[in-house]
């Protein structure tokens, strides 16, 4: 049964909503990550991550899933100013 749930989770993650490009860049920078570090972790080229952050391109699975996970975790650590806890 676990395999079925894993398969469903993978489908949902592959369509995961990503924050706008500027927010992607803000989150990366807030954690002190370089574009090269993110590219290396996701096994893509530097230009690929740069395109995602500029809005010129969008990530596709399986990189999209990993990138969405990274951004979700960073958003928990560095909430946007308008979403900061009061």
C-alpha positions in Angstrom: 0.0 0.0 0.0 2.9 2.3 0.7 4.0 2.1 -2.9 0.6 3.5 -4.0 0.8 6.4 -1.6 4.3 7.1 -2.7 3.2 7.1 -6.3 0.3 9.5 -5.5 2.7 11.8 -3.5 5.1 11.9 -6.5 2.2 12.9 -8.8 1.2 15.7 -6.5 4.8 16.9 -6.0 5.4 17.0 -9.7 2.7 19.6 -10.0 3.8 21.4 -6.9 3.2 25.2 -7.0 6.4 27.1 -7.0 6.7 30.7 -5.6 7.2 33.5 -8.1 10.7 33.7 -9.6 11.8 36.7 -7.4 10.7 34.8 -4.3 12.8 31.8 -5.4 15.8 34.1 -5.6 15.1 35.7 -2.3 14.8 32.4 -0.5 18.1 31.1 -2.0 19.9 34.3 -1.0 18.3 34.4 2.5 20.0 31.1 3.2 23.3 32.3 1.7 23.2 29.8 -1.1 24.8 30.5 -4.5 23.2 29.6 -7.8 26.1 27.2 -8.3 25.4 25.4 -5.0 21.7 24.9 -5.9 22.6 23.8 -9.4 25.1 21.3 -8.1 22.6 19.9 -5.6 20.0 19.5 -8.2 22.4 18.2 -10.9 21.6 20.9 -13.4 23.6 23.7 -15.0 24.0 27.1 -13.3 22.1 28.7 -16.3 19.2 26.4 -15.6 18.7 27.7 -12.0 19.3 31.2 -13.2 16.5 30.7 -15.8 14.2 29.5 -13.0 14.9 32.5 -10.9 14.5 35.0 -13.7 11.2 33.4 -14.9 12.5 32.6 -18.3 12.1 28.8 -17.7 10.3 26.5 -15.3 11.7 23.4 -13.8 10.4 20.0 -14.9 10.3 16.7 -13.0 12.3 15.3 -11.4 14.2 18.5 -10.7 11.0 20.4 -10.1 10.1 18.1 -7.2 13.5 18.6 -5.5 13.5 22.3 -6.2 10.0 22.7 -4.7 11.1 20.8 -1.6 14.1 23.1 -1.2 12.0 26.2 -1.6 9.3 24.9 0.8 12.0 24.3 3.5 13.6 27.7 2.9 10.2 29.4 3.1 9.7 27.8 6.5 13.0 29.3 7.6 12.6 32.6 5.9 9.0 33.6 5.6 8.1 36.6 3.4 7.8 39.8 5.2 4.0 39.9 4.6 3.7 36.4 6.0 5.9 36.7 9.0 4.5 35.4 12.2 3.1 38.1 14.5 
